[in-house]
Amino acid sequence: MVLDPSISGLLALLCAVALTNIKVHGIPRPVILGVAVIAGCVLALQLHSWLWLQRPISFGYSIHALRVVVLQWGLVIAAYYFIERSARRAAELREAELERHRIEAQILEARLQVLQAQVEPHFLFNTLAHVQRLYQTNPTRGRSMLDSFCGYLRAALPRMRDNRSTLGREVGLARAYLDTQQIRMGRRLRFGITVPDEFLAADFPPMMLLSLVENAIKHGLNPRRDGGSIRIVAASDDGVLRVMVADTGAGFSKVELGVGDGIGLSNIRSRLAALYGGRARLSLSSNAPHGVFAAINVPLRVDRSGATAGEREQVRQTAADSHPIGTAA
């Protein structure tokens, strides 16, 4: 009786599967595979001897069986080895790619925190300086502005370190900031906000809208003796949320419009690139007859839980209380 080569081959393949998953330092995997083939054949010979022949087998018969297995199953086992090695390397590459993404996410998180830490003191110190000047000239208005500023901080500080926010929250923060600045500027500041309810729950990066509003006051309205107006508008187009801040202030030069001005705009561009890559952008243009039109475009993603009733009411109240562009307060 001749040993069935298929039995030897299958046992050799089984041994190859078992042994190639064993990591032995200093021994190449092809050597382990060769040992697996021989071990499988020897095991098949022993099974054949015990189960079918019920007697020991000769050395010549063993050599013949080994030759049959090597010739008929060598290519199959070699193919298995290369397929298994390719799959293992692909899994290692996937794991390395996932680890790279995890590291990049950690770096991005640290970078965003540094950038946002630059924005926060910039706004806080400016406002405190305004309060200090008001206390020197008009203590009553200074106290009123400080109360408004404290109300803003109570709402803003818990979220300043968040990497995510909603447009409704950011509009509320911008409104609180404008209220504070209106105490300082009086009739020199007029503002209006037009944000449909459907966009209040949309994802929007924190502190960016506030930076645009602050920039409009600092570079647009402050240099003008009669100040000006600021309007915040939100709209969407083909899956893109567009949040615009238009002012009737001093405006930028053509060079400034091309590169932006100040740490606020620079941080907005850096954070948009870090968060969205090429899917988001900040654009600046002239707002005729004078002023600046700034717009942030981000992918439109709406939180399924929706905006809170407080956020919706705050925006409606803002629209009712604010003064139309071009009119006096």
Buried (B, 14 or more C-beta within 10 A) or exposed (E): EEBBBEBBBBBBBBBBBEBBEEEEEEEEBEEBBBBBBBBBBBBBBEBBBEEEEEEEBEEEBBEBBBEBBBEEBBEBBBEBBEEBBEEEEEEEEEEEEEEEEEEEEEEBEEEBEEBBEBBBEBBBEEBEEBBEEBBEEBEEBBBBBBEBBEEBBEBBEEBBEEBEBBBBBBBBBBBBBBBBBBBBBEEBBBBBBBBEEEBBBBBBBBBBBBBBBBBBBBBBBBEBEEBBBBBBBBBBEEEBBBBBBBBBBBBBEEEBBEEBBBBBBBBBBBBBBBBBEEEBBBEBEEBEEBBBBBBBBBEBEBBEEBBBEEBBEBBEEBEEEBBEBEEEB
